[in-house]
Each structure stands twice: as structure tokens, then as C-alpha cells.
Amino acid sequence: MRKQLKLGKGDRIRYCTEPTGRIYIEPVRASEIDPALVAFLDFIEADIRGHPERLQALDGARHDKLKALVGDVEVDLDGPLLPDDE
């Protein structure tokens, strides 16, 4: 497995286990690791797996309500944070 994934000593892996028992494994490179994001995504994944009935489609009315809440706010995801944003 180490050769297939090109893993070195101490390298990290990410894995996902399906209910069938199948396991998917992939390497995690140091530049990819964001502990807060990983924890959040793990939480979301566990919730979706545990309660798939809670998933809902984003219908037109809900979209319109969300758009009304944020107005015409523009967000530059690549821009630097402002001092008030930290």
C-alpha cells in the first residue's frame, strides 16, 4: 500500500469506510491538512450518514429567503482577511 500511494515514513492517510465494509484510502499531503476543516467535515459526514432523512433539496423559496438575508454582498474567497474578520 505504501508503494501504491507513494507514502513515506510518517506520511498521513485519509480513509472512508462504507457500510459494505469497503475502505477507500488516499494520502494526505502536509499542505492539505486543515484540522478545523477536517473536524467539521467529519462531523457533517457522520450526521449525514446517521440521519440521511434530514437532507433537503434547496428549493426556490429557500434560495430566495437566503438571498434576501445576505442581499448583494460580494465575497472574494481569494482576498485577504480584513482586521475585523480575524
Secondary structure by P-SEA (a helix, b strand, c coil): ccccccccccbbbbbccccccbbbbbbbccccccaaaaaaaaaaaaaaaacccccccccaaaaaaaaaaacccccccccccccccc
